[in-house]
Amino acid sequence: MLGLSDHWPVVLTVSRGVGGPKPFKWFSHWADILDLAEVIKSTTRLQGLKDVPSTLRAVKAVVKVWGEGFS
């Protein structure tokens, strides 16, 4: 059975995707503030994790408002 193969060639295309803005700013010192953890937890509880992009948008909006208190 020389010359017969059960393998098929595959062509893969890798795309880096469309660039865009960062989802939101994150400052490392925010992780030390317990209030922020609660803000994020409550937002994700309200949004659920069924639709991750909309949950991240909601977290972004809440973190933005929350972060303005430190500017």
C-alpha positions in Angstrom: 0.0 0.0 0.0 2.8 2.4 -0.7 1.6 5.7 -2.1 -1.8 5.6 -0.4 -2.3 7.9 2.5 -5.3 8.7 4.8 -3.9 12.2 5.4 -5.3 15.3 3.7 -3.5 18.6 3.4 -4.9 21.5 5.3 -4.4 25.2 4.7 -4.8 27.4 7.8 -5.0 31.1 7.7 -4.2 33.0 10.9 -5.6 36.4 11.4 -4.6 38.8 14.1 -8.0 40.3 13.9 -9.0 43.9 13.7 -7.2 46.2 16.1 -9.0 48.6 18.3 -8.9 50.4 21.5 -8.0 48.6 24.8 -11.1 47.4 26.6 -10.4 49.7 29.5 -7.6 51.2 31.5 -6.2 49.2 34.4 -3.8 50.5 37.0 -2.1 47.9 39.2 -2.7 49.8 42.4 -6.4 49.4 41.9 -6.1 45.7 42.7 -5.2 46.7 46.2 -8.5 48.5 46.7 -11.1 46.1 48.0 -14.0 48.4 46.9 -13.1 47.9 43.2 -13.3 44.1 43.6 -16.8 44.4 45.0 -17.8 46.8 42.2 -16.6 44.3 39.5 -18.3 41.4 41.3 -21.6 43.1 41.6 -21.5 44.2 38.0 -20.7 40.7 36.7 -23.5 39.2 38.9 -26.0 41.6 37.4 -24.9 41.0 33.9 -24.2 37.3 34.1 -21.5 35.7 32.0 -23.7 34.5 29.1 -22.7 37.4 27.0 -19.0 38.1 27.9 -18.6 41.2 25.5 -21.6 43.0 27.0 -20.4 42.1 30.5 -17.0 43.6 29.8 -18.6 46.7 28.4 -20.7 47.0 31.6 -17.6 46.5 33.7 -15.7 49.1 31.7 -18.4 51.7 32.3 -18.6 51.0 36.0 -14.8 51.0 36.4 -14.5 54.3 34.4 -17.0 56.0 36.8 -15.3 54.4 39.8 -11.8 55.5 38.6 -12.8 59.1 38.1 -12.9 59.3 41.9 -9.1 58.8 41.9 -8.1 61.2 39.2 
